[in-house]
Amino acid sequence: ALAWRDLGQIELATKLTKEGLALAGPAIQDRLNEPARRDQLSLVALFVALNERRNRKKEAEDLQKMFVAGYLKEQPQMLSFYEAELAAARLTGKPAQELTVNRWLSDAPKPLAQYRGKVVLLDFWAMWCSSCLGDFPHLAAFQKKFGSKGFEIIGVTRFYGRADKEEGLSREQEWKSLSDFRNRYKLDFPIAVGKIDDPTNDERYGIAVMPTLILIDRRGNVRHIKRDTGDYHKLEKRIERLVNEN
């Protein structure tokens, strides 16, 4: 369903999403483990977003009400995951929203709008996120392979009052830690740093886990959202397809 959605085949994607929801229906709901519940909620979010795009808002609202009033009421710990999935599903295929930035860790910062005409990969990460480290070598490889073809990476993080090995930091201490961290891991791309306790960027892009990578095409539209580590070969193919688009 996601593959057909990304190819613009909205009707077929909707059909497959509906079939997936039928397979993971109420009859087996109680027996689903947490990863399967997350997949089911991802399907609900996708179904809602697709039907909103098809102007079938009542169909979208009816399904969402059923899950919010029923399943999510019984599983409140999953609500934040569903909200992030819905935000991401609604965003895919639409213009990327501007980043809210407190400080740029870069020699030449510029707003996201000025990257129009380039393929952009937003990397949402944090110093204390150990799994985020797995992204960095792949990002460097992508930059080396596609940088000359109009591909750019922007790191996105915010002040948390902590680093990878220290807690209780002042903003200036954390800023120094960010600079040292960037040099240590050779992050050769600009990094947008948001204010402490400001989840604006996370909410705009439906960030449920880190790392999360947001792939934006030359027209400024979000084309793919990748959560967590792994599947870098597939991501490379997606980047290659976008840099070769007219």
C-alpha positions in Angstrom: 0.0 0.0 0.0 2.8 2.4 0.9 4.7 1.6 -2.4 1.6 2.3 -4.5 0.9 5.5 -2.5 4.5 6.7 -3.2 3.9 6.0 -6.9 0.8 8.1 -6.9 -1.6 5.2 -7.3 -4.0 6.5 -4.6 -7.0 4.3 -5.5 -5.0 1.1 -5.5 -3.2 2.1 -2.3 -6.5 2.7 -0.6 -7.9 -0.7 -1.8 -4.9 -2.5 -0.4 -5.0 -0.6 2.9 -8.6 -1.6 3.3 -7.8 -5.2 2.7 -5.0 -5.0 5.2 -7.3 -3.6 7.8 -9.8 -6.4 7.2 -7.1 -9.0 7.8 -6.1 -7.3 11.0 -9.7 -6.8 12.1 -11.4 -6.9 15.6 -11.6 -10.7 15.7 -7.8 -11.0 16.1 -7.2 -7.6 17.7 -6.7 -8.8 21.3 -4.1 -11.4 20.2 -1.9 -9.0 18.4 1.5 -8.3 19.8 2.8 -4.8 20.0 4.7 -4.7 16.7 1.6 -6.0 15.0 -0.6 -3.4 16.8 1.8 -0.7 15.5 1.4 -2.0 12.0 -2.4 -2.0 12.4 -2.4 1.6 13.6 -0.1 2.5 10.7 -2.7 1.1 8.3 -5.4 3.1 10.1 -3.4 6.3 9.7 -2.7 5.5 6.1 -6.4 4.8 5.4 -7.5 8.0 7.0 -4.9 10.1 5.1 -5.6 8.4 1.8 -9.4 9.0 2.1 -8.8 12.6 3.1 -6.8 13.0 -0.1 -9.7 11.4 -2.0 -12.2 13.8 -0.4 -13.8 10.8 1.4 -13.6 12.6 4.7 -16.6 10.8 6.2 -15.1 7.4 5.6 -11.9 8.6 7.1 -13.6 10.1 10.1 -15.8 7.0 10.8 -12.8 4.7 10.9 -10.8 7.1 13.0 -13.6 7.6 15.5 -14.0 3.8 15.8 -10.3 3.3 16.7 -10.0 6.4 19.0 -13.2 5.6 20.8 -12.6 1.9 21.0 -9.1 0.5 20.5 -7.1 3.5 21.5 -9.2 4.2 24.5 -8.2 0.7 25.7 -4.6 1.2 24.6 -3.9 4.8 25.5 -0.1 4.2 25.4 -0.4 3.8 21.6 -2.1 7.1 21.1 1.1 9.1 20.6 2.3 6.5 18.1 -0.9 6.7 16.1 -0.8 10.5 16.1 2.7 10.5 14.8 1.8 7.9 12.1 -1.2 10.0 11.0 0.9 13.2 10.8 3.5 11.4 8.7 0.8 9.8 6.4 -0.9 13.2 5.9 2.5 14.8 5.1 3.7 12.4 2.5 3.1 13.8 -1.0 2.6 17.3 0.4 5.0 20.3 0.6 7.6 20.0 3.4 7.0 22.4 6.2 9.6 24.9 7.2 11.8 24.0 10.2 11.7 26.0 13.4 15.3 26.7 14.3 16.9 28.3 17.4 20.5 28.0 16.1 22.2 26.6 13.1 25.3 24.5 13.5 26.6 25.4 10.0 28.8 27.8 8.2 26.1 28.8 5.8 22.6 28.2 7.2 19.5 28.8 5.1 15.8 28.0 5.3 14.4 24.9 3.9 12.6 26.8 1.2 15.9 27.9 -0.3 16.7 24.2 -1.0 14.0 24.1 -3.7 15.4 22.4 -6.8 17.4 20.0 -4.7 16.6 16.6 -3.2 16.8 17.0 0.5 17.1 14.4 3.3 16.2 15.6 6.8 17.8 13.5 9.5 16.0 13.8 12.9 18.5 12.7 15.6 19.9 13.4 19.1 23.3 13.0 20.7 21.9 10.6 23.3 20.2 8.4 20.6 22.7 5.5 20.2 20.8 4.0 17.3 21.2 7.3 15.4 24.9 6.6 15.1 24.1 3.8 12.7 22.8 6.4 10.2 25.9 8.5 9.9 28.1 6.3 7.7 25.2 5.8 5.3 24.5 9.5 5.2 28.1 10.2 4.3 28.0 7.6 1.6 24.8 9.1 0.1 26.3 12.6 0.2 29.4 11.3 -1.6 27.4 9.5 -4.3 24.7 12.0 -4.9 26.1 15.4 -3.7 27.1 16.4 -7.2 23.6 15.6 -8.5 21.8 18.1 -6.3 21.4 16.1 -3.1 21.6 17.8 0.3 21.3 16.6 3.9 20.1 18.6 6.9 20.4 17.3 10.4 17.5 18.2 12.7 17.8 18.1 16.5 17.0 20.3 19.5 18.4 21.3 22.9 17.6 18.6 25.4 19.9 19.6 28.3 22.0 16.5 27.8 24.6 15.1 25.5 25.6 11.5 24.7 27.6 11.1 28.0 26.5 14.1 30.1 23.3 15.4 31.6 22.2 18.6 33.2 23.9 20.8 30.7 23.4 24.5 30.2 22.5 25.6 26.7 26.0 26.8 25.9 27.5 23.6 27.3 25.2 21.6 25.1 26.0 23.8 22.1 29.7 23.0 22.6 28.9 19.3 23.0 26.9 19.4 19.7 29.9 21.0 18.0 32.3 18.5 19.4 29.9 15.6 18.5 29.6 16.9 14.9 33.4 17.0 14.5 33.9 13.6 16.1 31.4 11.9 13.7 32.4 14.0 10.7 28.9 15.2 10.1 29.5 17.3 7.0 26.1 18.9 6.7 24.2 21.8 8.4 22.3 21.0 11.6 19.2 22.8 12.6 18.9 23.0 16.4 15.5 23.8 18.0 14.7 25.2 21.4 14.7 23.0 24.5 11.2 21.6 25.1 10.0 22.7 21.7 8.5 19.7 19.8 7.3 21.8 16.9 9.5 20.1 14.3 8.8 16.7 15.7 5.0 17.3 15.5 5.2 18.8 12.0 7.0 15.7 10.7 5.3 13.0 12.8 8.5 12.0 14.6 7.7 8.9 16.8 11.2 7.4 17.0 14.7 8.5 16.2 16.4 8.3 13.9 13.8 9.3 11.4 14.7 10.4 7.8 12.4 12.6 5.7 13.1 12.5 1.9 12.0 15.6 0.0 11.9 16.0 -3.8 13.1 18.9 -5.9 9.6 20.5 -5.8 9.7 20.6 -2.1 7.3 17.7 -1.5 7.8 15.0 1.1 8.2 11.7 -0.8 9.3 9.2 1.9 9.6 8.8 5.6 11.9 6.2 7.0 11.9 5.4 10.7 14.7 3.7 12.7 17.8 2.0 11.3 18.1 -0.5 8.4 16.8 -0.7 4.8 19.5 1.7 3.6 19.7 0.0 0.2 16.0 0.8 -0.4 16.6 4.4 0.8 19.5 4.7 -1.6 17.3 3.6 -4.5 14.7 6.1 -3.5 17.2 8.9 -3.5 18.6 7.8 -6.8 15.1 7.9 -8.3 14.5 11.4 -7.1 17.8 12.9 -8.2 17.1 11.5 -11.7 13.6 13.0 -11.8 13.1 16.1 -14.0 
